[in-house]
Each structure stands twice: as structure tokens, then as C-alpha cells.
Amino acid sequence: MSLDTEAYVYKLRFSIDKDSPPDYMKRWLDFKNKCEGGGGENRHIVEHIKESCSLQENKNLPYLNRSEGGMGGDNNRINKQIRFRKYKLYMSYSLWQYDNDIVMDQIYSTETEKWTYEEMGDLLSSFIKVSAYYVKSEGCIRGWIEMTPQDIYKY
């Protein structure tokens, strides 16, 4: 089943348990900075995520050549895309310091290419495995799909 990106805003959000040991938290924040820092710093992480995916469709996704980095084709009109949140945007509002989550947002489908829930689930599982590898931890990283109605932004 395809995601309805016309009716909903989707995000993949990942967090580490708040009671994780300090050394895990430090490695998590370093990993977060690499993921959300943009500028191509996350290319090797994206490749690792794709390698860990079960679905061939996700394994074949190209690296998204945008400042945030991510996955999907570079043509906004025909290629589906998912981007890392660019935390530097949030730094200007001082919100980032209260948010230890890693977010992949700007999930776009097109008429030609559509994201499915199965693909999102595969990316969730893969990202959790890869982040556990970087953080050197097991069982303390969580991930979920956020789904918000588009019309909530009209008010």
C-alpha cells in the first residue's frame, strides 16, 4: 500500500532511550550530527542503511544529492525522495538542543514513484540496525513513522 503524501506529512523518527549510558548518548549525538549535518557527511551512512535493507527496492535507491542528503532520485517531479532533517535550520531557533531525535522528513512520492509502508518499515529496521552499530549498543534505539494530516497545517 502506497503512502498518501498528498493527504499526510510523513516522517521517520528515531530516538535513543533516555536512560541509556552516557557513552551511548555521546555516540548517539555524534551519529545524529553526521546524519543531520548534511553536506555529504551522511553519504556513507546512507550506503550502510541501504546495504542493511531487506527490500531490493530500497537497496537500489540512489543517494539524494541535496544539502540534507537522503535517498531517492534527484528529479523532484518523477523521483520519490526522503531527506534527513537539516538540524542547522533548527539551531537558529534553538530547538535542536532539546531534540535528540534523528528525523528523516520531506518524504515525497510522485506519480511515477510512490513510497510504500513496506519500504518505510524496511528503512526503519535498517536504520535501527545501522545506528546500533555506530552507537555500539543493542536494544536502546527506537524508530517509528509519524503521520500528520496535511490539513492541520492550513490553520
BAFI-3210 file (N, C-alpha, C; in Angstrom, 3 decimals, decimal comma, padded with zeros to 6 digits):
// residues 155
n [1|2|3|4|5|6|7|8|9|10|11|12|13|14|15|16|17|18|19|20|21|22|23|24|25|26|27|28|29|30|31|32|33|34|35|36|37|38|39|40|41|42|43|44|45|46|47|48|49|50|51|52|53|54|55|56|57|58|59|60|61|62|63|64|65|66|67|68|69|70|71|72|73|74|75|76|77|78|79|80|81|82|83|84|85|86|87|88|89|90|91|92|93|94|95|96|97|98|99|100|101|102|103|104|105|106|107|108|109|110|111|112|113|114|115|116|117|118|119|120|121|122|123|124|125|126|127|128|129|130|131|132|133|134|135|136|137|138|139|140|141|142|143|144|145|146|147|148|149|150|151|152|153|154|155]
n.u [000,847|000,572|002,009|000,073|000,988|-000,146|-002,245|-001,178|001,571|004,578|007,045|010,095|011,144|013,694|014,971|016,973|016,923|016,153|017,401|019,804|023,299|025,834|028,034|026,872|024,978|026,617|027,860|025,536|024,693|026,842|026,502|023,967|024,650|026,219|024,317|022,259|023,687|024,232|025,630|026,894|028,114|026,727|026,636|028,025|026,681|024,084|024,602|025,300|022,866|021,241|022,532|021,871|019,181|016,293|014,603|014,891|014,201|014,719|017,458|018,397|018,048|019,173|021,715|020,546|021,207|021,209|021,377|020,761|021,055|020,088|017,769|016,789|015,780|017,135|015,385|012,761|010,214|009,703|010,896|010,735|011,496|013,395|014,516|017,141|016,476|017,476|019,476|020,720|018,993|017,174|018,792|018,971|016,639|016,965|015,851|016,916|018,632|017,045|016,127|016,908|016,449|016,758|015,726|014,079|012,698|010,530|009,338|008,598|006,385|005,795|003,882|005,040|006,802|006,200|006,237|006,002|004,361|005,648|008,257|008,967|008,887|010,976|013,142|013,053|013,737|016,284|017,693|017,685|019,281|021,723|022,260|022,550|024,911|026,749|026,472|027,212|025,542|022,746|019,281|018,411|017,590|015,005|012,421|009,975|007,088|005,827|002,745|000,951|-002,014|-002,304|-004,047|-003,975|-002,070|-003,196|-004,341]
n.v [-001,184|002,188|005,229|008,033|010,848|013,191|013,688|013,378|014,236|012,673|011,289|009,734|008,888|008,636|007,579|007,472|005,557|007,358|006,692|005,611|004,711|007,251|007,160|005,890|007,818|009,958|008,899|008,551|011,236|012,177|010,580|011,495|014,132|013,592|012,403|014,391|016,614|017,176|018,229|016,130|014,572|012,442|010,476|007,963|006,748|006,546|004,735|002,499|002,044|001,360|-001,013|-002,640|-003,005|-005,050|-005,137|-005,115|-002,901|-000,735|-001,095|-000,383|002,339|005,575|007,791|010,823|013,797|016,386|019,200|018,228|015,538|012,096|009,710|008,621|009,635|012,470|014,093|016,069|015,939|013,398|011,448|009,589|010,678|010,888|012,715|013,627|015,427|018,757|019,770|022,193|024,177|024,091|024,830|027,588|028,359|027,508|025,112|022,641|021,815|020,670|018,412|015,224|013,476|011,711|012,576|011,700|013,400|015,182|013,401|012,389|011,356|010,613|010,792|008,869|007,381|005,872|005,830|003,030|001,506|-000,797|-000,355|001,829|000,620|-001,205|000,580|001,745|-000,470|-001,070|001,333|001,387|-000,865|-000,016|002,346|001,242|-000,120|002,035|003,379|001,438|-000,278|-002,228|-002,647|-000,174|001,779|003,324|003,452|005,005|005,661|008,788|010,325|012,875|014,681|016,608|018,790|019,913|021,834|023,965|025,773]
n.w [000,000|-000,864|000,441|001,257|000,312|-000,382|001,317|003,851|006,033|006,343|008,527|009,462|012,576|014,969|018,089|021,073|024,040|026,961|029,336|028,660|028,874|029,479|027,626|025,426|024,764|024,015|021,701|020,195|019,804|018,305|016,050|015,258|014,526|012,275|010,606|010,328|009,703|007,061|003,880|002,532|004,426|005,400|003,511|003,549|005,631|004,626|002,551|004,085|005,391|003,187|002,363|004,501|004,242|003,581|001,396|-002,094|-003,599|-001,856|-001,468|-003,967|-004,150|-005,086|-003,718|-002,400|-003,817|-002,252|-000,024|002,513|002,243|001,742|000,418|-002,827|-006,144|-007,970|-009,355|-008,718|-009,781|-010,805|-009,199|-006,162|-002,826|000,221|002,913|005,213|008,167|008,399|010,763|011,274|010,520|012,594|014,652|014,525|015,675|018,200|018,964|018,466|020,507|022,409|021,318|020,758|018,781|015,652|012,507|009,557|007,093|004,854|002,994|-000,048|-002,586|-006,049|-009,112|-010,668|-009,008|-005,961|-002,413|-000,221|002,612|003,345|002,375|003,983|006,506|006,194|005,880|008,433|010,111|009,105|009,573|012,372|012,928|011,767|013,209|015,764|015,364|014,967|017,404|019,097|020,576|021,682|021,460|022,549|020,861|019,169|016,652|014,558|012,467|011,770|011,182|009,944|009,384|006,397|006,331|008,821|008,811|007,612|009,277]
ca.u [000,000|001,369|001,786|-000,689|001,739|-000,988|-003,131|-000,445|003,006|005,202|008,424|010,671|011,799|014,491|015,468|017,675|016,302|016,653|018,216|020,998|024,548|026,391|028,875|025,947|024,381|027,634|027,970|024,274|024,704|027,818|025,830|022,920|025,291|026,619|023,110|021,507|024,592|024,201|026,890|027,509|028,688|025,931|026,602|028,435|025,616|023,006|025,022|025,207|021,432|020,767|023,091|021,191|017,768|015,863|013,936|015,763|013,801|015,464|018,883|018,706|017,832|020,392|021,918|019,892|022,169|020,658|022,214|020,453|021,322|018,934|017,643|015,839|016,306|017,310|014,354|011,614|008,945|009,443|011,514|010,401|012,637|013,323|015,681|017,416|016,186|018,696|019,408|021,203|017,804|016,587|019,726|018,675|015,500|017,385|015,047|017,682|019,276|016,073|015,675|017,990|015,980|017,194|014,486|014,080|011,421|010,381|009,094|007,784|006,084|005,376|003,003|005,861|007,392|005,485|006,720|005,042|004,569|006,649|009,567|009,223|009,204|012,314|014,086|013,066|014,522|017,670|018,296|017,905|020,471|022,915|022,540|023,076|026,310|027,529|026,393|027,742|024,522|021,630|018,026|018,050|017,231|013,627|012,044|008,562|006,590|004,864|001,808|000,147|-002,850|-001,871|-004,953|-003,657|-001,184|-003,979|-004,853]
ca.v [000,000|003,407|006,341|009,124|012,055|014,362|013,891|013,296|014,503|011,518|011,406|008,627|009,477|007,674|008,116|006,559|005,564|008,452|006,159|004,965|005,173|008,475|006,912|005,634|009,107|010,728|008,331|008,848|012,637|012,255|009,961|012,449|015,238|013,107|012,179|015,610|017,721|017,467|018,469|014,885|013,859|011,250|009,566|006,607|006,210|006,163|003,497|001,439|001,790|000,635|-002,369|-003,391|-003,184|-006,354|-004,960|-004,719|-001,538|000,199|-001,280|000,247|003,787|006,383|008,832|012,056|014,898|017,623|019,624|017,400|014,131|011,220|008,655|008,847|010,301|013,917|014,821|016,246|015,699|011,987|010,527|009,656|011,147|011,021|013,512|013,849|016,767|019,562|020,306|023,573|025,011|024,135|025,515|029,014|028,558|026,933|023,933|021,414|021,379|019,922|017,295|014,276|012,543|011,798|012,596|011,712|014,011|015,518|012,138|012,737|010,412|011,266|009,944|007,795|006,572|006,064|005,103|002,106|001,257|-001,862|000,284|002,632|-000,333|-001,725|001,648|001,840|-001,579|-000,927|002,466|000,975|-001,737|000,787|003,245|000,407|-000,371|003,248|003,722|000,263|-000,642|-003,052|-002,575|001,102|002,728|003,119|004,177|004,944|006,514|009,814|010,602|014,025|015,145|017,854|019,908|020,520|022,953|025,047|026,686]
ca.w [000,000|-001,001|001,353|000,659|000,663|-000,652|002,464|005,123|006,131|006,977|008,995|010,219|013,747|015,734|019,358|021,964|025,369|027,804|030,424|028,104|029,494|028,886|026,453|024,320|024,413|023,288|020,350|019,507|019,369|017,204|014,905|014,863|013,816|010,952|009,801|010,072|009,398|005,631|003,199|002,083|005,570|005,708|002,353|003,942|006,483|003,700|001,878|005,088|005,574|002,001|002,415|005,563|003,893|003,076|000,106|-003,200|-003,972|-001,003|-001,740|-005,244|-004,123|-005,169|-002,700|-002,810|-003,857|-001,699|001,107|003,678|001,976|001,881|-000,586|-003,897|-007,328|-007,855|-010,077|-007,818|-010,470|-011,114|-008,245|-004,746|-002,044|001,674|003,290|006,620|008,656|008,464|012,119|011,336|010,441|013,924|015,552|014,509|016,568|019,487|019,291|018,286|021,736|023,196|020,498|020,481|017,771|014,263|011,740|008,088|006,736|003,445|002,294|-001,200|-003,659|-007,291|-009,913|-011,224|-007,935|-004,696|-001,244|000,381|004,042|003,436|002,204|005,183|007,576|005,906|006,220|009,899|010,665|008,676|010,282|013,763|012,918|011,459|014,333|016,854|015,003|015,228|018,829|019,802|021,562|021,200|022,204|023,167|019,811|018,722|015,450|014,217|011,386|012,162|010,098|010,351|008,274|005,748|006,597|010,107|008,531|006,994|010,301]
c.u [000,888|001,025|001,033|-000,031|000,988|-001,839|-002,387|001,012|003,585|006,620|008,832|011,451|012,467|014,990|016,201|016,996|016,968|017,545|019,445|022,252|025,123|027,263|028,018|025,372|025,364|027,766|026,705|024,282|025,712|027,196|024,738|023,532|025,751|025,402|022,458|022,379|024,633|025,582|027,612|028,120|027,964|025,898|026,972|027,387|024,450|023,364|024,923|023,738|020,898|021,276|022,355|019,715|017,511|015,284|014,904|015,466|014,570|016,966|019,320|018,527|019,155|020,504|021,288|020,880|021,494|021,505|021,989|020,915|020,058|018,956|016,576|016,496|016,317|016,225|013,088|010,279|008,655|009,977|010,988|011,670|012,331|014,626|015,875|016,991|017,505|018,697|019,892|020,059|017,208|017,500|019,385|017,480|015,771|016,530|015,876|018,274|018,331|015,614|016,869|017,606|016,683|015,934|014,796|012,705|011,415|010,288|008,097|007,606|005,698|004,390|003,747|006,372|006,693|006,130|005,617|005,351|005,624|008,063|009,933|009,598|010,599|013,379|014,191|013,970|015,997|018,363|018,588|019,137|021,749|023,254|023,057|024,545|027,185|027,576|027,006|026,814|023,475|020,418|017,663|017,672|015,868|013,377|010,569|008,254|005,598|004,013|000,866|-000,711|-002,358|-002,750|-004,719|-002,781|-001,907|-004,415|-003,781]
c.v [001,242|004,428|007,432|010,441|013,337|014,699|013,948|013,716|013,331|011,874|010,073|009,270|008,362|008,340|007,023|006,660|006,618|007,961|005,392|005,527|006,397|008,233|006,571|006,955|009,961|010,216|008,582|010,283|012,859|011,696|010,883|013,587|014,823|012,930|013,496|016,805|018,090|017,599|017,213|014,057|012,545|010,233|008,130|005,951|005,745|004,853|002,302|001,051|000,957|-000,806|-003,242|-003,631|-004,593|-006,244|-004,465|-003,288|-000,501|000,099|-000,522|001,765|004,536|007,310|010,112|013,216|016,217|017,987|018,760|015,964|013,315|010,171|009,032|009,573|011,810|014,740|014,884|015,902|014,219|011,008|010,708|010,021|011,070|011,688|013,504|015,268|017,520|020,287|021,734|024,561|025,183|024,824|026,998|029,346|028,026|025,741|022,666|020,913|020,584|018,652|016,405|013,283|012,765|011,640|012,561|012,222|014,340|014,229|012,425|011,546|011,232|010,349|008,707|006,832|006,896|005,231|004,173|001,975|000,165|-001,291|001,114|001,729|-000,914|-000,679|001,839|000,770|-001,438|000,200|002,101|000,076|-000,926|001,718|002,463|000,076|000,847|003,606|002,620|-000,140|-001,535|-002,779|-001,241|002,163|002,343|003,906|004,005|005,879|007,493|010,148|011,706|014,470|016,489|019,030|020,552|021,762|024,123|026,100|027,530]
c.w [000,000|000,076|000,608|001,067|000,301|000,583|003,799|004,954|006,917|007,404|009,602|011,350|014,542|017,002|020,127|023,328|026,247|028,939|029,915|028,778|028,764|027,649|025,227|023,820|023,612|021,857|019,541|018,975|018,248|015,922|014,354|014,052|012,424|010,052|009,386|009,716|007,933|005,026|002,748|003,193|005,849|004,570|002,754|004,849|005,615|002,997|002,827|005,326|004,406|001,992|003,418|005,272|003,387|001,671|-000,959|-003,648|-003,150|-001,245|-002,997|-005,252|-004,267|-003,956|-003,239|-002,696|-003,518|-000,488|002,336|003,496|002,185|000,793|-001,594|-005,050|-007,176|-008,560|-009,216|-008,470|-010,691|-010,064|-006,831|-003,978|-000,556|002,100|004,803|006,967|008,735|009,806|012,196|011,220|011,832|014,924|015,630|015,401|017,969|019,905|019,284|019,588|022,636|022,491|020,168|019,395|016,436|013,429|010,245|007,692|005,250|002,616|001,178|-002,131|-004,882|-008,003|-010,403|-010,155|-006,619|-003,588|-000,761|001,873|004,243|003,299|003,428|006,358|007,423|006,242|007,734|010,507|010,336|009,429|011,733|013,862|012,727|012,620|015,540|016,611|015,346|016,708|019,691|020,939|020,899|022,076|022,816|022,132|019,261|017,447|015,168|013,057|011,987|010,942|010,577|009,167|007,723|006,162|007,957|009,931|007,888|008,009|010,901]
res [m|s|l|d|t|e|a|y|v|y|k|l|r|f|s|i|d|k|d|s|p|p|d|y|m|k|r|w|l|d|f|k|n|k|c|e|g|g|g|g|e|n|r|h|i|v|e|h|i|k|e|s|c|s|l|q|e|n|k|n|l|p|y|l|n|r|s|e|g|g|m|g|g|d|n|n|r|i|n|k|q|i|r|f|r|k|y|k|l|y|m|s|y|s|l|w|q|y|d|n|d|i|v|m|d|q|i|y|s|t|e|t|e|k|w|t|y|e|e|m|g|d|l|l|s|s|f|i|k|v|s|a|y|y|v|k|s|e|g|c|i|r|g|w|i|e|m|t|p|q|d|i|y|k|y]
***
